[in-house]
Amino acid sequence: MSPRIAVGRARVVREVRAAAPLMAALRAPVTAQGPWLTAVLNEGAARRPRARPVAVVVEPHAQGRPDAVAFLTMRRRGPVATVTVLGDGTAPVPGGLPPFRLLAGDEVSAERLADGILTLMDTIRGPRALRLAGLPLGDPTLRALAARVPSAVVANSRSSRLVGELDDVGPVVRSRDARVLEHWLPALVEREPDRRARRFLRAAARLHASIGRLEVAVVADGDVVRAGLLTLVEGDDRWPWWGSSDIGGLRTELGAPLVRLTVASRGRLPVEVSGRRTAAR
């Protein structure tokens, strides 16, 4: 069966839910799982109405559990339509690890997912660009795309990880209780310098706190926050997400490499098939 393309928020939300077993099997990071993607979709609907979420789905049976899926966004700026990973451009995103995934259960599924992404690109009229960033080294779908499109540019960068050392600067209130988060959240959000990021920070923090996947840590003078840190939690894994401090206790260090693939085209993408070039299917 050919890869299937679902366009629009409602359809993509259904695909996010259907992909939950695949996300769990692949140990997808919090930022590539259902709650985070749902927060991103809600933010996009409110802030970026012209951006269209898309799911490219590889499944063995119609409307079954997917073997592979890519959650993407199409957005047109002027004459150019750009396809990115869903969540790219939404802030704040935790650093230190690749935040995004092209979910594929095996090499064969990754190959088919790459075909589906190229099919999506071929449906777009006019100049278009494919820009997939924030992915891990060795991503099999990215590798398949690069092999199919000779003009693809693959580049690596180094992420930056937030490190919390609040215990060194004062007594810390630390909790995963959603009620504790609600007490401190207004003051924490006000410390976010980017106004556009405040809405997503507030919504994503509340959502993850409600399912026990967020820890809030605060050093305060009465009700005045001096330093705060939000950490995404899953099992024993802890991923510092966002922080702000007037008194130290937060620092950054180099994290894992990130991979980016970029393809730009004014017409159909030239695709390499068995050593010869043809147009994207």
C-alpha positions in Angstrom: 0.0 0.0 0.0 1.3 3.5 -0.9 2.0 6.0 1.9 -1.1 7.9 2.9 -1.2 11.7 3.3 -3.5 13.3 5.9 -3.9 17.1 5.8 -5.5 19.4 8.4 -5.5 19.6 12.2 -8.4 17.2 12.9 -7.0 14.5 10.7 -3.5 14.9 12.0 -4.7 14.7 15.6 -6.2 11.3 14.8 -2.9 10.2 13.3 -1.1 11.4 16.4 -3.3 9.2 18.5 -3.0 6.2 16.2 0.8 6.5 16.3 1.0 6.3 20.1 2.1 2.6 20.1 4.8 3.3 17.5 6.1 6.3 19.6 6.3 4.0 22.6 8.1 1.2 20.7 10.7 3.7 19.3 11.1 5.4 22.7 10.4 8.7 21.1 11.3 11.8 23.2 8.6 13.8 24.9 8.7 16.4 22.2 7.8 13.7 19.6 4.9 12.2 21.5 1.2 12.9 21.5 0.8 15.4 24.4 3.6 17.7 23.0 2.4 17.4 19.4 -1.1 18.2 20.5 0.1 21.3 22.2 2.0 22.3 19.1 -1.1 21.7 17.0 -3.2 23.8 19.3 -0.6 26.6 19.2 -0.5 26.4 15.4 -4.3 26.7 15.1 -4.2 29.8 17.3 -1.1 31.5 16.0 -0.4 30.2 12.5 -3.7 29.7 10.8 -2.1 29.6 7.4 0.2 26.7 8.4 -1.3 23.3 7.5 -0.3 20.3 9.6 0.3 17.1 7.6 0.9 13.5 8.4 2.6 11.1 6.0 1.6 7.6 7.1 2.9 4.2 6.2 0.6 1.4 7.4 0.2 -2.3 6.5 -3.6 -2.1 6.5 -6.0 0.8 5.8 -6.5 2.8 9.0 -4.4 0.4 11.0 -1.5 1.1 13.3 1.3 2.8 11.3 4.7 1.3 10.6 6.0 4.8 10.0 4.7 8.3 10.2 6.1 11.8 9.7 4.3 14.7 11.3 5.0 17.8 9.2 3.8 21.4 8.6 3.3 23.1 5.2 3.5 26.9 5.2 3.6 29.3 2.3 5.5 32.6 2.6 5.1 34.6 -0.6 5.6 32.3 -3.5 7.5 29.6 -1.7 5.9 26.7 0.2 8.1 25.2 2.9 7.6 21.8 4.6 9.1 21.4 8.0 8.8 19.0 10.9 5.8 19.7 13.1 7.0 21.7 16.0 9.9 23.3 14.3 9.6 27.0 14.9 7.5 26.5 18.1 9.3 27.8 21.1 10.5 27.0 23.7 11.8 23.6 22.8 14.2 21.8 25.2 17.8 21.6 24.1 20.6 19.0 24.4 18.9 16.2 22.5 17.3 16.0 19.0 13.7 17.1 19.7 12.1 15.8 16.5 11.6 12.4 14.9 10.5 10.9 11.6 9.0 7.7 13.1 9.9 4.5 11.3 9.9 1.0 12.8 12.5 -0.4 10.4 14.6 0.4 7.3 11.8 -0.7 4.9 9.3 1.5 6.6 11.8 4.4 6.5 12.2 3.9 2.7 8.5 4.0 2.2 8.2 7.0 4.4 10.8 8.8 2.4 8.8 8.0 -0.8 5.6 9.4 0.9 7.4 12.7 1.8 8.6 13.1 -1.8 5.0 12.4 -3.0 3.8 15.2 -0.6 6.3 17.6 -2.1 5.2 16.7 -5.6 1.6 17.8 -4.8 2.7 21.3 -4.0 2.5 23.8 -6.8 5.2 26.4 -7.5 8.5 26.8 -5.7 8.8 24.6 -2.7 11.4 23.7 0.0 11.8 20.7 2.3 13.6 21.6 5.5 13.7 18.9 8.1 15.8 19.9 11.2 16.3 18.9 14.8 16.7 15.2 13.9 19.2 12.6 15.3 22.3 11.3 13.6 21.6 8.2 11.5 17.9 8.9 11.0 17.0 6.2 8.4 14.3 8.3 6.7 16.6 11.2 6.3 19.2 8.9 4.9 16.7 7.5 2.4 15.7 11.1 1.3 19.3 12.1 0.8 19.9 9.0 -1.3 16.9 9.8 -3.5 17.4 13.5 -4.0 21.0 14.3 -5.2 20.4 18.1 -4.6 19.6 17.5 -0.9 22.0 19.3 1.5 22.6 17.5 4.8 24.3 19.4 7.7 25.1 18.8 11.3 25.0 21.2 14.2 25.6 20.9 18.0 22.7 21.5 20.4 23.0 23.3 23.7 21.7 21.7 26.9 20.3 23.5 29.9 21.8 22.4 33.3 20.0 23.1 36.5 22.0 23.7 39.7 19.4 25.6 41.7 20.3 23.7 44.9 23.6 25.7 44.9 21.9 29.1 45.1 19.1 28.6 47.7 16.3 26.5 49.1 14.3 24.9 46.2 10.6 24.2 46.1 10.5 21.2 43.7 7.3 19.4 42.7 5.5 17.4 40.0 2.1 18.4 41.5 0.0 20.4 38.9 -1.3 22.6 41.7 2.2 23.7 42.6 2.9 24.5 39.0 -0.3 26.6 38.8 0.9 28.6 41.8 4.2 29.5 40.2 3.4 29.5 36.5 2.2 33.1 36.1 5.5 34.4 37.6 7.5 32.0 35.6 5.8 32.8 32.3 6.4 36.5 32.9 10.1 35.8 33.0 10.0 34.5 29.4 11.4 37.3 27.3 9.8 36.2 24.0 6.1 37.2 24.1 5.3 34.7 21.3 6.8 31.9 23.4 4.7 32.6 26.5 1.5 31.2 25.2 3.0 27.9 24.2 5.1 27.7 27.4 2.0 28.1 29.5 -0.2 25.6 27.6 2.5 22.9 27.2 3.5 23.2 30.9 -0.1 22.8 32.1 -0.7 19.8 29.8 2.4 17.9 30.8 1.9 18.7 34.5 -1.6 17.3 34.2 -0.2 13.9 33.2 2.7 13.9 35.6 5.4 14.7 33.1 6.6 18.0 34.3 8.6 19.1 37.4 8.7 22.7 38.5 11.6 23.9 40.6 11.6 27.4 42.1 13.9 29.4 44.4 11.8 32.2 45.8 11.8 35.1 48.2 8.3 34.8 49.5 6.1 34.9 46.4 8.8 36.5 44.3 10.6 34.1 42.0 14.3 34.5 41.9 15.0 31.4 39.8 12.9 28.7 38.2 13.3 25.6 36.1 10.8 23.4 34.2 11.9 19.9 33.5 10.2 17.3 31.3 10.1 13.9 33.0 9.4 10.4 31.7 10.2 7.5 34.0 13.8 8.0 35.1 14.6 10.4 32.3 14.8 14.1 33.0 15.1 16.8 30.3 15.5 20.4 31.5 13.2 22.4 29.3 13.1 26.1 30.3 14.6 28.2 33.0 15.3 31.7 34.2 17.4 33.0 37.1 18.5 36.3 38.7 20.9 34.5 41.1 22.7 31.8 39.0 22.1 28.1 39.3 21.5 27.6 35.6 24.1 27.1 32.9 24.3 25.6 29.4 26.7 23.0 28.0 27.1 21.3 24.6 24.6 18.6 23.9 24.1 16.0 21.2 24.5 16.6 17.4 21.4 17.6 15.4 20.9 16.8 11.7 19.2 19.0 9.1 18.2 18.2 5.5 17.2 20.9 3.0 15.9 20.6 -0.5 14.7 23.5 -2.7 13.0 23.2 -6.1 11.0 25.2 -8.5 9.6 22.2 -10.3 9.4 18.5 -9.6 12.1 17.2 -7.4 14.8 15.2 -9.3 14.9 11.7 -7.7 17.6 9.1 -8.1 16.2 5.7 -8.9 18.6 2.7 -9.5 21.4 5.0 -10.6 19.3 7.2 -13.0 17.4 10.4 -12.4 13.7 10.8 -12.7 11.0 13.2 -11.4 9.5 12.7 -7.9 6.8 10.2 -7.9 
